[in-house]
Amino acid sequence: MTGDQLRGRPGPIEDYALLSDLRTAALVGKDGSIDWLCLPRFDAPSCFARLLGSDRDGHWQIAPTAPVREVHRRYRDNSLVLETDFHTDDGVLRLIDCMPPHEKNQHDQPCLVRTVEGISGEVDVKLRWVVRFAYGDAVPWVRRVRETEPVLDEFVLAIAGPHTAVLRGDILPQRRVDERAHELVVTVRAGERLSWVLQWSPDPQELPAPMDPEQEIQDSEDFWREWTEKINYTGPHAAAVYRSLATLKALTYAPSGGIIAAPTSSLPEAMPGNRNWDYRYCWLRDATLVLLALDDFGCLTEATAWREWLVRTVAGDPGDLQIMYGVNGERHLVEWEADWLPGYHGTAPVRIGNAAYRQTQLDVYGEVMDALHLARERGLPESEETWALQRGMLRHLEKIWQQPDRGLWEVRGPDRHFTHSRVMVWVAFDRAVRAAEEDGLPGPVKRWRAIRNTVHAEVLKRAWNPELGAFTQYYGGNTLDAGTLLMPSVGFLPGDDERVVRTVEAVQRELQHDGVLVDRYTTADQPHEVDGLVGREGAFLACSFWLVDALAYCGRREEAERMFAELVGLANDVGLYAEEYDGADHRFTGNFPQAFSHLALVNSAAILFGGRTRAQKSRRDGTGSTVA
């Protein structure tokens, strides 16, 4: 396999690794190609979009020209500094990639550092740099610039409208007119190092100053070492837990505290199919769960930043609460299709924006109330503004809680009374009651208690299907949903309740396959009655971890630990997970890396092996007896 042969269309999703500066992210493949990078932030238009198309849609590859026999890669310790070793017959070449984190980047604009190091022998290396702004739709004006004042500075400058990128390096690539690409080939001998830095600028008249690549790599390592030193975990599978926590941190937009679901758009959940979504936004549900996962292991700073982001973002009329926002709290995430991109391996459409921001999903109220309740219990002082926000949300929820919604999975079919949504409505009012009773906060606790108990009784009556012997996906339905596995984790029912035990057994029979994989619900090759979409999808990895949790709550701990170990083994070679896993083809599907998958892993680790968990704090005691 040669460097030229490695080019073309993107590799398997599991071949990618994540780089992040806590404002934006890049995906780099085993072939040394950066195939996805949006500048200057996670949800900005891309300058490299090969991930959703081909070479001509933008990428930056550094790899040997000779056939590559083996590729070995790893992150340095618990950092996001990536090392990739290419083994050839001529020698071994190491590629070092990083994005200096926002807090350590003194230049205050996103940048990407790439260094090659000769480990042994002599290796001919090819660098290919193709910039395409606006999701591959804008071919920039690219020119080589040489300045002599105030110091000698030579770089490649790419400009297209509001987009500006600067490439500096020890050796600059030359333009290939026929392909509108910049390339170079250089021999790297053992002990030699060459570096390049890509920098973004909001103004072509104010270009960023040169950087010291070696110092940026060292600063990046220092940042991640200092951050991971705060993590309190010494249990089994520590490498997987630390990598997942670092990944959750990497998906945090540092300037605001917002937490995105994934750094990519339109990686398909099924091939072929049309389950392609843009996940580069802040879902309240996902963000609250990430917050809890980080806080379980001592990362209180992120909890504080997220709560401040929440208060700013949802300030105003609680009736206007959305399920998701932009990284700075933007409300309008209009969905459209980049129809010039063929999609990942030809799986269109490529969607930008997400129309689900207009959906009603009642479970979000429960997630937010639960997160703020736990933050309060864990020492984050309640302010007048944050409690006023919660009371406003509850006033609105009192008006709408009986309505059907689109549910946890954001279905694009009809509104229904989804069981998980009803359970989370119960959580919202339960946490409000506890805030009044346990923390002395003011509010109509008698009314909240009445609604809480009404919802609880309703779920037990209308969501339970005696013929199936399980809680169903929605009231009156006859299909299962992995979301019901969360009932004991939020304290709705104890894990040893017969109805919970039987629901877990039903999920194992109907939704579990390939040993450890769990589907979120049944999909088919015809339009689905719930989500209205065509095509089967991979197993939702978070659901597989939810089954681990449910087994633990049911008293089946050995089985839970065994399943957890197998799920840890599904990560790619650098410890990352996508949204889903296709057991038949043994590959990742869906956006990557996925916060939901990583937060589910660390939550399971906390439940099984120690740490403060959501379940332990969500229930008044170990039996789920917060209701009669």
matplotlib code that plots the C-alpha trace (Angstrom):
import matplotlib.pyplot as plt

x = [0.0, 1.6, 0.9, -0.6, -2.8, -4.0, -5.5, -8.9, -11.9, -11.8, -11.1, -13.2, -14.5, -12.5, -9.3, -9.6, -8.2, -9.3, -7.4, -9.0, -8.0, -11.3, -12.8, -12.7, -11.5, -9.8, -9.9, -6.7, -6.7, -4.2, -3.0, -1.7, -4.5, -6.5, -9.9, -12.1, -11.4, -13.8, -12.4, -12.5, -15.0, -16.7, -19.8, -18.0, -17.7, -14.9, -11.6, -10.9, -14.0, -12.5, -14.4, -17.6, -16.2, -12.8, -9.4, -10.7, -12.9, -9.9, -7.4, -3.8, -1.8, 1.7, 2.8, 5.7, 5.8, 7.0, 4.6, 3.6, 3.8, 2.4, 0.9, 1.1, -0.3, -1.1, -1.8, 1.0, -0.2, -3.6, -3.1, -4.5, -1.0, -1.1, 1.9, 1.6, 4.5, 4.7, 6.8, 8.3, 11.1, 13.2, 12.7, 10.3, 8.7, 6.9, 4.1, 3.2, 0.0, -1.6, -3.9, -2.6, -5.5, -7.3, -5.9, -2.3, -2.4, -1.0, -1.8, -5.5, -6.5, -7.0, -3.9, -2.7, 0.9, 2.3, 5.9, 7.7, 10.6, 12.9, 13.0, 15.2, 16.5, 15.7, 12.0, 10.8, 7.8, 5.1, 3.1, -0.1, -2.1, -5.5, -7.6, -11.3, -13.4, -17.1, -17.5, -15.5, -17.5, -15.0, -11.6, -9.4, -6.8, -3.6, -0.2, 3.3, 4.3, 7.8, 8.1, 11.4, 10.1, 10.3, 11.9, 12.1, 8.9, 7.7, 4.4, 1.5, -1.6, -5.1, -8.0, -11.6, -14.0, -14.1, -11.8, -8.1, -5.5, -1.7, 0.7, 4.3, 6.9, 10.6, 10.0, 7.0, 5.1, 4.9, 1.7, 0.5, -1.5, -3.3, -4.8, -4.9, -3.0, 0.3, 2.8, 6.4, 8.5, 11.4, 13.7, 13.7, 16.6, 16.9, 17.0, 15.8, 12.6, 10.5, 7.4, 4.5, 1.9, -1.6, -3.1, -6.5, -7.1, -10.4, -8.7, -6.3, -4.8, -3.9, -2.1, -1.0, 2.7, 5.0, 4.9, 7.4, 6.1, 8.2, 6.9, 3.3, 3.6, 5.1, 2.5, -0.2, 1.2, 1.5, -2.1, -3.5, -1.2, -2.4, -6.0, -5.9, -4.2, -7.6, -9.3, -9.9, -10.1, -8.0, -10.4, -10.2, -10.0, -8.4, -7.0, -10.5, -11.9, -9.2, -9.4, -13.2, -12.9, -10.3, -12.5, -15.5, -13.2, -12.1, -15.7, -16.1, -16.1, -13.9, -14.9, -18.5, -18.5, -20.9, -20.5, -21.1, -22.4, -19.8, -17.4, -18.7, -21.7, -23.5, -21.5, -24.2, -25.8, -26.7, -25.1, -27.1, -29.7, -30.6, -29.9, -27.3, -27.3, -25.2, -24.1, -21.8, -24.1, -24.9, -27.8, -29.0, -29.5, -26.0, -24.4, -26.0, -24.9, -21.4, -21.4, -22.4, -19.8, -17.0, -18.2, -18.3, -14.5, -13.7, -14.0, -16.0, -14.6, -16.5, -19.7, -19.4, -18.7, -21.6, -24.1, -23.1, -23.5, -27.0, -28.2, -27.1, -28.4, -31.9, -32.4, -35.8, -39.1, -38.8, -41.5, -38.8, -36.5, -34.9, -33.4, -30.2, -28.2, -25.0, -21.8, -22.3, -26.0, -27.2, -30.9, -31.3, -29.7, -31.5, -30.9, -29.9, -28.0, -24.6, -25.6, -22.3, -20.7, -21.4, -21.4, -19.2, -18.5, -21.3, -23.9, -25.9, -27.3, -24.8, -26.8, -25.6, -27.6, -30.2, -34.0, -34.5, -33.8, -37.5, -38.7, -40.4, -38.6, -39.9, -37.1, -34.7, -36.5, -35.7, -32.1, -31.5, -33.2, -31.2, -27.9, -28.5, -29.7, -26.6, -24.4, -26.1, -25.6, -21.9, -21.1, -21.9, -23.9, -27.3, -27.7, -30.9, -30.6, -30.2, -33.1, -35.3, -34.4, -35.4, -38.7, -39.5, -38.8, -41.1, -43.9, -43.7, -43.5, -46.6, -48.5, -47.1, -46.2, -49.3, -48.5, -46.8, -43.3, -40.6, -38.7, -35.1, -34.3, -35.6, -37.8, -39.1, -42.3, -45.5, -45.5, -46.2, -46.2, -42.7, -42.0, -38.5, -39.9, -42.6, -40.0, -37.9, -40.9, -41.1, -37.4, -37.9, -40.6, -38.9, -35.7, -37.9, -39.5, -36.2, -34.8, -37.5, -37.5, -33.8, -32.3, -34.9, -35.5, -38.8, -41.5, -45.0, -43.8, -47.2, -48.2, -44.9, -45.3, -48.8, -47.6, -44.7, -46.8, -49.4, -46.7, -45.3, -48.6, -49.4, -46.1, -46.6, -50.1, -49.8, -46.2, -46.3, -47.4, -48.4, -48.3, -44.7, -43.9, -41.9, -42.1, -42.6, -41.3, -44.5, -47.9, -50.0, -47.2, -45.8, -42.2, -39.2, -36.8, -33.4, -34.3, -36.4, -33.1, -32.5, -35.4, -33.3, -30.4, -32.6, -34.4, -37.8, -37.8, -35.3, -33.2, -34.6, -38.3, -39.8, -40.9, -37.4, -35.9, -38.4, -37.8, -34.1, -34.7, -37.0, -34.4, -31.8, -34.1, -35.3, -32.6, -29.3, -27.3, -23.7, -23.1, -22.9, -24.5, -27.9, -30.1, -32.0, -35.2, -36.0, -35.4, -36.1, -35.7, -39.1, -40.1, -40.2, -43.5, -41.8, -39.0, -40.3, -36.9, -35.6, -32.6, -31.3, -28.8, -25.9, -26.2, -26.2, -23.2, -24.6, -27.5, -25.1, -23.5, -27.0, -27.6, -24.4, -25.8, -29.2, -27.6, -25.6, -28.8, -30.6, -27.8, -26.2, -22.8, -20.5, -22.4, -22.3, -18.5, -18.0, -20.1, -18.3, -14.9, -16.2, -17.5, -14.2, -12.6, -14.8, -12.9, -10.6, -6.8, -6.7, -9.7, -12.4, -16.0, -18.5, -22.2, -23.0, -21.4, -22.3, -21.8, -22.3, -19.5, -17.5, -17.3, -18.3, -21.2, -22.6, -20.8, -17.4, -16.2, -19.5, -19.9, -22.9, -20.9, -17.9, -20.1, -22.0, -18.7, -17.4, -20.8, -20.8, -17.3, -18.5, -21.4, -19.3, -16.0, -16.6, -16.9, -19.9, -22.7, -25.9, -28.0, -26.5, -27.3, -30.7, -32.4, -33.1, -31.9, -30.8, -34.4, -35.7, -38.2, -38.6, -42.2, -44.9]
y = [0.0, 3.3, 6.8, 7.4, 4.3, 5.5, 8.6, 8.7, 8.3, 8.2, 5.0, 3.2, 5.5, 3.5, 4.5, 8.0, 9.7, 13.0, 16.2, 19.2, 22.6, 22.9, 25.1, 22.9, 19.5, 17.5, 13.9, 12.3, 8.8, 6.0, 7.1, 10.4, 12.4, 15.0, 14.6, 16.8, 20.2, 23.1, 26.6, 28.4, 26.4, 23.0, 24.0, 26.3, 25.4, 23.0, 23.5, 19.8, 17.7, 14.6, 12.6, 13.3, 13.2, 12.7, 14.3, 17.3, 18.3, 19.1, 17.2, 17.3, 14.2, 13.4, 9.8, 7.7, 7.3, 3.7, 0.9, 0.9, -2.5, -1.5, 1.5, 1.9, 4.9, 6.1, 9.2, 10.3, 9.2, 10.8, 13.7, 14.5, 14.6, 11.8, 9.7, 7.6, 5.3, 4.2, 1.1, 0.7, -1.4, 1.7, 2.6, 3.9, 7.4, 9.0, 11.6, 13.8, 15.7, 18.1, 21.2, 23.4, 23.8, 27.1, 27.8, 27.2, 28.8, 32.3, 33.2, 32.8, 31.4, 27.8, 26.0, 22.6, 21.3, 18.4, 17.1, 14.2, 12.4, 9.8, 6.8, 4.5, 4.3, 6.8, 7.4, 9.5, 11.5, 13.1, 16.1, 17.0, 20.0, 20.7, 23.5, 23.7, 26.1, 26.1, 22.3, 21.8, 24.4, 27.2, 26.9, 29.5, 31.8, 30.1, 31.8, 31.7, 34.8, 35.9, 38.8, 40.3, 42.9, 42.9, 39.4, 36.9, 35.0, 32.6, 30.9, 29.6, 31.7, 30.5, 33.0, 32.7, 35.3, 35.3, 32.3, 32.6, 29.9, 30.1, 27.2, 27.6, 24.9, 23.9, 23.2, 24.6, 22.6, 23.7, 24.2, 21.6, 23.6, 20.7, 19.6, 22.9, 21.2, 21.9, 19.0, 18.2, 15.0, 15.0, 12.4, 12.1, 10.3, 8.8, 11.6, 14.3, 16.3, 18.6, 20.6, 22.4, 24.6, 25.5, 28.6, 30.3, 34.0, 36.0, 38.7, 38.3, 41.7, 40.5, 37.2, 35.2, 35.3, 32.3, 29.7, 27.3, 23.8, 22.1, 24.4, 24.0, 20.2, 20.5, 23.0, 20.6, 17.7, 19.9, 21.0, 17.5, 16.2, 18.9, 18.3, 14.5, 14.9, 16.1, 12.8, 10.5, 6.9, 3.9, 1.1, -1.5, -0.4, 2.9, 3.6, 3.5, 5.7, 8.3, 8.3, 8.7, 11.6, 13.3, 12.9, 14.5, 17.4, 17.7, 18.1, 21.1, 24.6, 26.4, 30.0, 29.3, 26.0, 24.4, 20.7, 19.2, 15.8, 15.0, 17.0, 15.6, 15.8, 13.2, 10.1, 7.6, 5.4, 2.9, 2.2, 2.6, 4.8, 8.4, 8.4, 11.2, 14.0, 17.0, 16.5, 19.6, 21.3, 21.4, 19.1, 19.9, 16.2, 15.2, 18.1, 17.4, 13.8, 14.7, 17.1, 14.4, 12.0, 14.6, 15.5, 11.9, 11.9, 15.3, 17.7, 20.4, 23.3, 21.9, 21.7, 25.3, 26.5, 24.4, 25.8, 29.3, 28.5, 27.0, 30.1, 32.4, 30.2, 29.5, 32.9, 34.4, 32.7, 29.0, 28.2, 28.9, 26.2, 24.2, 20.8, 22.0, 25.2, 26.3, 26.3, 29.9, 29.4, 30.2, 29.3, 28.9, 25.7, 25.6, 22.3, 22.2, 19.8, 20.3, 18.5, 18.9, 16.5, 12.8, 11.8, 9.3, 6.5, 7.9, 7.8, 11.0, 13.4, 15.6, 17.7, 20.9, 22.2, 20.1, 20.6, 18.7, 22.0, 22.7, 19.5, 19.1, 16.5, 16.5, 14.4, 17.4, 19.1, 16.1, 15.9, 19.6, 19.5, 16.4, 17.9, 21.1, 19.1, 17.0, 20.1, 21.6, 18.4, 18.3, 21.7, 24.1, 26.9, 27.7, 31.3, 33.3, 33.2, 29.4, 28.6, 31.2, 29.4, 26.1, 27.4, 28.9, 25.6, 23.8, 26.4, 25.7, 21.9, 22.0, 23.3, 20.8, 17.6, 15.8, 16.4, 13.8, 14.5, 13.2, 11.4, 10.7, 9.5, 12.7, 10.6, 12.3, 10.3, 11.2, 12.6, 9.9, 9.5, 8.0, 6.1, 7.5, 11.1, 10.4, 9.0, 12.1, 14.3, 12.5, 13.2, 16.9, 17.2, 14.8, 16.9, 20.0, 18.4, 17.4, 20.9, 22.3, 19.5, 18.9, 22.2, 24.6, 26.3, 28.1, 26.7, 25.1, 21.8, 20.4, 20.9, 19.5, 16.4, 15.8, 16.0, 13.7, 11.0, 11.3, 10.8, 7.8, 6.1, 6.8, 5.3, 2.1, 1.8, 2.9, 1.9, -1.6, -4.3, -7.4, -9.5, -8.6, -8.5, -5.3, -1.5, -0.5, 2.3, 4.4, 4.2, 1.4, 0.1, -3.4, -2.6, -2.2, 0.7, 0.6, 3.9, 2.0, 0.5, 3.9, 3.6, 2.4, 4.7, 7.8, 6.3, 5.8, 2.1, 0.0, -2.4, -5.4, -4.5, -7.3, -5.0, -3.7, -7.2, -8.4, -5.4, -6.0, -9.6, -8.5, -6.1, -8.8, -11.1, -8.6, -5.9, -7.5, -9.3, -10.3, -10.9, -7.3, -5.0, -3.4, -1.7, 1.4, 0.1, -2.1, -0.6, -2.2, -1.8, -0.2, 3.2, 2.7, 3.4, 5.5, 7.4, 7.4, 6.5, 3.7, 1.5, -0.5, 1.1, -0.2, -1.0, 2.2, 1.9, 4.0, 1.5, -1.3, 0.4, 1.1, -2.6, -2.9, -0.5, -2.2, -5.6, -4.1, -2.6, -6.0, -7.7, -9.4, -7.8, -10.5, -10.4, -6.6, -6.6, -9.2, -7.2, -4.0, -5.5, -6.7, -3.3, -1.7, -4.0, -2.5, 0.9, 1.6, 1.5, 4.8, 4.3, 6.1, 5.2, 6.2, 6.5, 3.0, -0.3, -2.6, -6.1, -7.8, -5.9, -5.2, -1.4, 1.9, 3.8, 7.2, 10.4, 10.1, 10.3, 10.4, 12.0, 9.8, 6.6, 7.9, 9.3, 6.0, 4.2, 6.3, 6.2, 2.4, 2.5, 4.7, 2.3, -0.8, 0.2, 3.3, 7.1, 9.2, 8.2, 9.6, 6.8, 7.1, 10.8, 10.6, 8.4, 9.2, 5.7, 2.5, 1.3, 4.1, 5.0, 8.7, 7.9, 6.0]
z = [0.0, -1.1, -0.2, -3.6, -3.2, 0.1, -1.4, -3.0, -0.8, 3.0, 4.9, 7.5, 10.3, 12.8, 11.0, 12.3, 15.3, 16.9, 17.3, 19.1, 20.4, 22.5, 19.8, 16.7, 15.8, 13.0, 12.0, 10.8, 9.2, 9.4, 6.0, 7.5, 5.8, 7.7, 6.1, 8.2, 9.7, 10.3, 11.0, 13.3, 15.4, 15.5, 13.5, 11.0, 7.3, 6.6, 4.8, 4.5, 3.6, 2.0, 4.7, 2.9, -0.6, -2.2, -2.5, -4.4, -1.5, 0.7, 2.7, 4.0, 3.8, 5.0, 4.3, 2.9, -0.9, -0.5, 0.3, 4.0, 5.7, 9.1, 10.8, 14.6, 16.4, 19.8, 21.8, 24.1, 27.5, 28.1, 25.8, 22.3, 20.8, 18.3, 17.0, 13.9, 12.9, 9.3, 8.8, 5.3, 3.8, 3.7, 7.4, 10.0, 9.8, 12.8, 12.2, 15.2, 15.1, 17.5, 17.9, 20.7, 23.2, 23.4, 26.9, 25.8, 22.4, 22.9, 19.3, 20.1, 16.7, 15.8, 14.4, 13.5, 14.0, 12.0, 12.5, 10.8, 12.5, 11.0, 13.4, 11.3, 7.7, 5.0, 4.1, 1.2, 2.4, 0.3, 1.6, -0.3, 0.8, -0.8, 0.7, -0.2, 1.9, 2.4, 2.6, -0.6, -2.6, -2.6, -4.4, -2.8, -4.3, -3.2, -3.5, -2.0, -0.1, 0.9, 3.3, 4.5, 7.1, 10.0, 9.6, 6.8, 6.6, 3.8, 3.7, 1.5, 1.8, 0.8, 0.6, -0.4, 0.7, 4.6, 4.8, 5.2, 6.0, 6.3, 5.9, 7.2, 7.4, 7.2, 3.5, 1.6, -1.0, -4.6, -6.6, -9.0, -11.5, -13.0, -9.7, -7.8, -5.0, -3.3, -3.0, -2.0, -1.7, 0.8, 2.2, 6.0, 7.6, 11.1, 13.7, 11.3, 12.0, 9.8, 10.8, 9.3, 10.9, 9.5, 11.0, 10.5, 10.4, 10.3, 8.3, 5.4, 6.3, 9.8, 9.4, 12.4, 13.4, 13.0, 15.7, 17.3, 16.5, 19.1, 21.8, 20.7, 21.0, 24.4, 25.6, 24.3, 26.3, 29.4, 29.1, 28.9, 31.6, 34.0, 33.1, 33.5, 36.9, 38.2, 37.3, 40.2, 38.9, 39.8, 38.8, 35.9, 32.3, 33.4, 29.9, 28.4, 31.1, 30.8, 27.0, 27.1, 29.6, 27.5, 24.4, 26.3, 27.2, 23.6, 22.5, 24.8, 23.2, 25.6, 25.0, 26.0, 27.9, 25.4, 24.7, 21.3, 20.5, 17.8, 15.6, 12.3, 10.1, 8.0, 8.7, 8.0, 10.6, 7.8, 4.4, 2.2, 3.9, 4.7, 8.5, 8.1, 10.6, 11.6, 15.2, 15.7, 18.1, 21.8, 22.7, 26.2, 26.9, 25.7, 27.4, 30.8, 30.6, 29.6, 32.5, 34.9, 33.5, 33.9, 37.3, 38.4, 38.2, 39.7, 36.7, 38.5, 36.4, 33.3, 35.4, 36.3, 32.8, 31.4, 33.9, 33.0, 29.3, 30.1, 31.9, 29.1, 26.4, 27.7, 29.3, 28.6, 28.1, 29.2, 26.6, 24.0, 25.3, 22.5, 22.7, 21.1, 20.3, 18.6, 20.5, 21.6, 22.3, 18.7, 18.3, 14.5, 13.2, 9.8, 8.0, 4.4, 2.1, 0.5, -2.6, -4.3, -1.8, -2.5, 1.1, 3.0, 0.5, -1.7, 1.1, 0.7, 1.8, 3.4, 5.9, 7.4, 10.3, 12.1, 11.8, 15.1, 16.9, 16.4, 18.0, 21.3, 23.4, 27.0, 28.4, 28.1, 31.0, 33.2, 32.0, 32.8, 36.2, 37.1, 36.1, 38.0, 41.0, 41.1, 40.6, 43.7, 45.7, 44.7, 46.1, 43.2, 44.9, 43.6, 42.5, 42.2, 38.5, 38.1, 40.5, 38.7, 35.4, 36.8, 38.2, 34.8, 33.1, 35.5, 35.0, 31.3, 31.8, 34.0, 30.9, 28.3, 30.2, 29.0, 25.3, 23.1, 21.7, 19.5, 22.2, 23.1, 19.5, 17.8, 15.5, 12.3, 12.5, 14.5, 18.0, 20.7, 24.4, 24.6, 27.8, 28.3, 27.9, 30.5, 32.9, 32.5, 33.1, 36.4, 37.0, 36.4, 39.1, 41.4, 41.4, 42.0, 45.0, 46.4, 45.9, 48.0, 50.6, 51.0, 50.0, 51.2, 47.8, 47.4, 45.1, 44.9, 46.2, 46.9, 43.2, 42.0, 44.2, 42.9, 39.3, 40.0, 41.6, 38.7, 36.1, 38.0, 38.2, 34.6, 33.3, 35.3, 33.9, 30.3, 29.4, 30.8, 28.3, 30.1, 27.0, 26.3, 30.0, 29.5, 29.3, 25.7, 23.6, 23.9, 25.5, 24.0, 21.8, 21.4, 20.5, 22.8, 23.3, 25.0, 26.7, 29.2, 30.6, 32.2, 34.6, 37.6, 36.8, 37.3, 40.3, 38.8, 39.9, 41.8, 39.8, 41.5, 40.7, 38.8, 36.0, 35.5, 35.6, 33.0, 30.7, 30.8, 29.8, 27.0, 25.7, 25.7, 23.7, 21.2, 20.8, 21.9, 19.3, 18.6, 22.3, 23.6, 21.0, 21.7, 19.1, 20.4, 18.8, 15.8, 12.4, 9.0, 5.2, 4.9, 6.3, 10.1, 11.9, 14.5, 12.8, 9.3, 7.8, 5.7, 6.4, 9.3, 11.5, 13.6, 17.3, 19.4, 21.6, 24.4, 24.6, 25.0, 28.0, 29.4, 29.4, 31.5, 34.0, 34.1, 34.7, 37.6, 39.1, 38.7, 40.7, 37.7, 38.4, 36.9, 33.7, 33.6, 34.2, 31.5, 29.0, 29.9, 29.1, 25.7, 24.9, 25.8, 23.3, 20.5, 20.6, 17.7, 18.1, 19.9, 22.2, 20.3, 19.6, 17.0, 17.6, 16.4, 15.6, 12.7, 14.1, 10.7, 9.0, 12.2, 11.6, 13.1, 11.8, 12.6, 13.6, 15.2, 17.9, 19.7, 23.1, 23.9, 23.6, 25.6, 28.4, 28.6, 29.0, 31.9, 33.6, 33.5, 34.9, 37.8, 38.5, 38.4, 39.8, 42.0, 41.7, 42.3, 40.0, 38.8, 40.3, 43.7, 43.8, 42.0, 44.6, 48.2, 49.1, 47.4, 46.7, 44.5, 47.1, 46.2, 45.3, 47.1]

ax = plt.figure().add_subplot(projection="3d")
ax.plot(x, y, z, "-o")
ax.set_aspect("equal")
plt.show()
